[in-house]
Amino acid sequence: MSAVKELMKEVAAAQKNELRRIDIESEVKHLVAARMAEGTAKSRVETRTWRWVSVGSAVAAVAAVVFVVVSLHRSPFLTFTIDAPTHFGQTGDLLAPPAGQAMAAVFSDGSRVVVGDSSHARIDSVDANGAAVTLDDGHLDASIVHRAQTRWVVRAGDYQIRVTGTRFSTVWNRRDHALTVRLYEGSVVVTGPGMAASGARVRAGHVLHATAQGATLAVAEPEAPAPQVVLGDPHAAEPVVEPLAPPAEASEPAPAAPDAPPAVTASPTRVHRWVASRATASARAAAQMSPTPAAAAHQAAPAPSVAPAAPAVAPAAPAAPARAAASLLGTPVPMATTWRALARRAQYHQALTLALAEGFDRDCDQLRGDDLVLLGDVARLGGDVRRADQAYRAALRRFPDLDRPAFALGVMAFESRHDYRDAASWLSRYLHDHPTGPLATEAAGRLLEAWDLAGETARAREAARTYLRDHPNGPHKALARRLAGP
Amino acid sequence: MPSKTRGSILEFRPPAAAEDPQEANRAFIAALRAGDPRAREVLVERYLPLVQRLVAGAMGVESDLVDVVQDVFVAVLEGVHKLKDPSALQSWIASLAVFTARGRIRRKRRWRWIMFVPPESLPDIPVRQSDGDTRMAVRATYRVLDTLPTDERLAFSMRFIAEMELTEVAAACRVSLATIKRRLARAEARFLAAAQESPVLKDRVDRGRWASK
């Protein structure tokens, strides 16, 4: 058999092993079903029909790219990716995550829109200053970067949320035509049924709930840990309720529905109770959204029980949209999807997108060691070398006893950047700090590979001899023998 | 009375071993055309190994394997209405897998140029279970394959990595046997030349019949 055929057989065998190791059947079934159900397949056919038109536009596109580069990398229009850093979206794209997952659109200006489990949204249009997004049903979190001309719109039914730079969470219940908007930063103006024509401005820390019968605005959750209103508890601490600014009609008691919202000046407890009862269905969707990593860290712990007669103290998580939405119910709700869960299912791109949306930098400063290394793995396998580097270095700085970060940094330098000297440096550090570490054999093997590929013959030979001495039956023995020489 | 379509959705079940395979295949395709979710699941269960092997052979076990595989199945479900010969289902799926992989490879190449993304910033092929030499060889093999024209690369990888017969490769690529043989010959020559430049592969390909060509 020829050498090349032998090589190909080896490649084929390695690939078969790898395919045996991964199990994608259920994931493929799920994704295929979701795409067929959502009619994405149809739109793909239509996309293909336009392919020739696209080809015709290719020259113009290339010219545009050159123009963009020349124009100091300023894009006249925002671009966005969906779920993966290299999967560029286009207007009309659906954000319809499979059950138990979230889906994020990340825009070129740094803004992010994350759609929760059982929710549907669509990117309607994109221009230089923002985008228009329609939330058909369910839960949407948005983090919009403020710039001079920022102009974003989120539509939900007949409601419009106008944004100039903020972070907020929206739940739209299509069946009940009920909208909930929770602000974390900045402010938005909401217009639509149940409000005056000028709309209502919702500021950070407030929750707006609107239906055709009227609207209520309440302080949803304080920024620091504070008593939280418990459903049905008349003695609970009363948060401050700020009336909706302009709409006089909204402050009138709604006559139509028996469970209509109370006047905005009503007891905040009642406000919360009403929101909870009306928003149960929609908040259920919200509750499925993934929490921030900080919240996820608490996920394994049992949910604190809520005594009906006493105020419950919920850990404040102002940066956790899902928890905030869930807190409308007054009861912590277990979250279905986290970037960790996605990582466990090897969905690294999605996990990375979610981790970025939830605050990667903060996680690097706050996560415990194992999670921080996992975050680095997610970034590395999700294709973001810079973020992976950031996470691993943070882990090494904060948890010097951990062995994985140095090894991972070596692997990354080796495989992603092909900087073999840097790889050798990290791997040497690993072997120095953790000579009997669980990855010592692999690190020693990689070290000799790295020196060899860096062209450092003498160091490669020395590493090979050390390897043969310390790991005579290791997987790199063949290469080590070749490099060690006679 | 339920409609015909609804009836087929309700009535479909995976064929029993004793059934006439052709008849079972026809029923299966009818159920797929009717949009039967169970038939869709059976489709994935039955043909995933084939599709996975072909896509992985063409592209490597990359991070977007799942994306490409699901694209293949969506293409099957979209196009099953046009399938005239039920007995050709498997070869048709193989062909779709090859063409979907080809589209993805070409798109990646286009984006790589347009986006100025250096190849090393793309995710590596995660063959983590194999030993160091094999891992390097796999990685180097796909780097070399990346330099081949797409059609030649596909012919080469289908033949030697997915281990298909020549006739199967020809059918999947929808070209004649003679064409596929020519492509393979060109691909082999290019692979050999490019492998000579690879420090990992050079030693290996210096031996054997290809080196003597």
Interface residues (C-beta under 8 A of the other chain):
Chain A: M1 S2 A3 V4 K5 E6 L7 M8 E10 V11 A12 A14 Q15 K16 N17 E18 L19 R21 I22 I24 E25 E27 V28 K29 L31 V32 A33 R35 M36 T40 A41 R44 V45 V62 V65 A84 T86 Y348 H349 L381 G382 G383 V385 E415 S416 R417 H418 G445 R446 E449 L453 P475 H476 A478 L479
Chain B: G35 P37 R40 E41 V44 E45 L48 Q52 R53 A56 G57 G60 V61 S63 D64 L65 V66 V69 Q70 F73 V74 L77 E78 W111 I114 V117 E120 S121 L122 P123 D124 P126 V127 R128 Q129 S130 D131 G132 D133 T134 R135 M136 A137 V138 T141 F160 I161 A162 E163 E188 F191 L192 A195 P199 L201 R204 V205 D206 R207 G208 R209 W210 A211
